[in-house]
Amino acid sequence: MITVLAMTFVAATVAPLIFRKLGRNAFFVLAAVPAAAFVWLLLQHEAIYSNGGMHAVTETLPWIPDLKLEFAFRMDALAWVMSLLILGVGSLVLVYCARYFKNKDPDLGGFGAQLLAFAGTMFGLVAADDLLMMFIFWELTTVLSYLLIGYARTRLSARRSALQALMVTTAGGLAMLVGLVILGQAAGTYRISAILEQAGGQAGLLTTGPAQGAVAAAVVLILVGAVTKSALVPFHFWLPGAMAAPTPVSAYLHAAAMVKAGIYIVARLAPGFSTSEFWLPLVLGLGLATMLVGGYRALRQTDIKLILAYGTVSQLGFLTMVVGLGRPDAALAGLALLLAHGLFKAALFLVVGIIDHQSGTRDIRKLSGVYRSSRALGIVAGIAAASMAGLPPLAGFVAKESVFTAFVEFGTGEDAHPWGPAVLVGLVLGSILTFAYSARFMWGAFASKAGVERTPFKAIKPAFLAAPAVLSVLTIVYGLWPAPVDGWIQPYAALFTPDAGASDAGAGHLALWHGFTPALGLTAIVLAAGAAMFYGRNVVSRAQSLVPDWVDADRAYQRTVGALDDIAVWVTGRTQRGSLYFYLTVILTVAFAVPLTALIVAKKPLPGGLYFIDPNSPLQLIAAVGIVVGALAAVRANKRFLAVLMVSVTGYGISLMFALQGAPDLALTQMLVETIVLVAFVLAMRSLPAELRDRTGGRLRVVRVMIGAAFGITMIFVAIYAMGARVATPVSLDFPKLAYEGGGGLNVVNVTLVDIRAWDTFGEISVLAVAATGVASLIFVRGRGDRLRPAATVPAGSVGRRTGVERDSRDGAALALAKKFADVGRDAWLLGGRTLAPERRSIIFEVVTRLIFHSMIIFSVYLLLAGHNLPGGGFAGGLTAGLALTIRYLAGGRFELSEAATVSAGTLLGTGLATAAASGFVPLLLGGQVFQSAIIEVWLPVFGDIKFVTSTIFDIGVYIVVVGLALDVLRSLGAEIDEHFEEKAIPAGEAVHAEPVPAGNIAAPGRGTP
């Protein structure tokens, strides 16, 4: 199963490349993937059904054991039947796509990749034996369906429908996630098979034990997710809207696969939880309402695709009722109907695609004589529609007979349910509507209509008709020979305990003929009433037109979204006022008021052993004084640069505190971070006024002081109480042993970052990449990967010239010396330094930069490699390399930065993330855990004994990401802003003296600022 998933997703990844070579014929290649998986699935039949179908094929691959996450898959009878539908129909739909689309259609590679990935995702969903893993696949189907429905991106209806489907199913998915977590915690395991065993096999421990209330709530939340995914009332409106998708998507997602996910969840949980308190009211109530509403709305449609869409809504309600009834006969009937529905409804959607493709319309008021134009298409559609209507001898008839049998027993048997008769009547009414809209579809799509001109219809190629024809043939075979399907489903039906006193202790059997039974009588009623409703369609239509739409779910959805937008605007207008003072007041007030209230209410005494200054480190007092002075000076500063500089003083003071407390790693990192942040602030402040204006005064200044002081004092006491509240042994005490024995290093801090808590670090570098991308997107107009010309091609002294300004004669000697160095073409101290205007250069700075740059780079690599056992690591090393690049930029300007870093910042960020991710994923492929480290000890000539820990590769990824972040800051906040300043500073008439620089690139004026 894991191989099937991997094969599917790998094929989906390379699909765009295949389409570039083969065009639309690449769909045939993609179809081979689910087809091969389908063959593998058939070969698993013997293993699954060898023990009366009670056996299951399982595969488990550990992922994150501490979080109880694992790749756990289980192929039992239910998953096997669902997979038959998913893989079989998926391969046929992909074959159909090869003739449905044209080579000139846009983004076929992306569409094919998404459709194939969806097939793999649905297979993973039904095969998953872990609640959280199943939910991951569940949400992947939501995302992929959003992309597939919105394939026609230029059409507003497609985008709107895709967003609507995404919002509705995602909302249900979030409720479902809460239910899954509650259920997993109540059961003590997230393994689905183990949970069902507890719920049903062990006297219903979950449904009757002490966790009964929590389990009932969890089941309701899970059913909410199933209801939204399967488009049941009141969430049924998104499915007809999703018909904006291409027809292959409708045939696969909205007939055979995605919408069946909710049905699958109901079927999967029914053996254990169908007896819970709210199960039957939800399943039967919503299912019956959906069946009737969908059938009623289908009769009002004039688009043959919408007739099928509302028919699908109706059938989904029908399926939910049957599979959720919680009886062996209903379980048999439910899966039988599920297979039959997948066959006939997918075939009908594909037929609609052919009609639309060949005639250019789907409107039954314009379609006429299509059957005479293509009898083969009419026969294929007629078989599928007859199966949907429940006519013998087709699959739909066999399945519906078993459904009627189950509900006759439910409503009129010896152990009849109180709701049974009403449900049975509703079921019959829904089936009559099904027959009527099936007939309406055939009449609307193929009949010759009086007064309507015959629809022009192109000839159909056999390859285009093959997929729906195969599905229709299977519908016939299933109806005439239901024994194999019966054998596939019986093991699942056997999971249900028959009701006491039921006349039949088993599930019954699928058969084309059961004799003269009540179910057959109901079928006769359905056929007669349905035919009468179709032949009286004009009367029915007039009657429907007289009934107002009291409740329109789609309109209610739009009004709900509009109301939420209005509320959001109202809240935003009163909270996002553009006042930094207001924002900080709210944040800091809440931040100190809530903890302070908790401290007061708790009435806990202060912990003992408090002291103001560590007697073993009196230098802390000096550092503390520096921090306080820096903070007060920052508050009193009237210039932005001075304020930022004083804030940095506090940061350096905290770095000294770390060093005095024996934390050299933290001290080194804090110092480097403070330096690089100071540079970023200084670069950004060049676009802001030098002075701090509009400062709050008077009473508000007093309020600000009070809030600030209250927040600071409260946080001090919160920290004191938090440190004194520990009752368990700190986990950090075991870190030195874990770092040395498990991580292979002596530096506890670095080993913690790259091994013990690698997931946290991976999240942090991901945030760094996102932050860098955000900064770049705010500054750059075009792509940030644009390369500047080599510095050698730029005229000397042309960058950052001051024009129209009388230079001070006292700077004459300095300018002459700078001009001398600017005229040097060879052996320049810096490659880009010669491009700067003479008054912008500092020769001393250039010489110092030339001397220390390479040493800093080497030192950064040393910090990276030595960090596993000594102070350092990827963060410290990357920050050091970033500072080295900063010095090059400040000394030589934008062209010097380009010469120093020939790779774009985006490439570095992506490479670093990929390296870190690979270091976590590769151990999984080798049979280990994610981010598991290996210690390699070898002896090499000259070097001697070498000890290499693979987590160093992760640290290399961190190093590259940090360097990329620094480069992005320099290019965006530095070079780009500098070029804007230079464009304003140099008059247009003088621009001819220097060669133009490509648009979108950036210049830095070196040490000076405009």
Helices and strands as residue ranges (DSSP letters): H 2-22, G 23-25, H 26-43, H 45-49, E 57-64, G 65-67, E 69-75, H 77-100, H 108-127, H 131-149, H 156-187, H 192-196, I 197-201, H 205-208, H 212-229, H 238-241, G 242-244, H 247-251, I 252-256, H 260-273, H 279-298, H 304-323, H 328-359, H 370-373, H 375-389, H 395-412, H 420-446, H 462-480, H 483-493, H 518-535, H 537-546, H 553-575, H 580-602, H 619-636, H 640-660, H 664-685, H 698-724, G 731-734, H 735-737, I 738-742, H 748-751, I 752-756, H 758-779, G 791-793, G 809-811, H 812-822, G 833-835, G 838-840, H 843-866, H 874-900, H 905-925, E 935-940, E 944-949, H 951-969, I 970-976, H 977-985, G 988-993
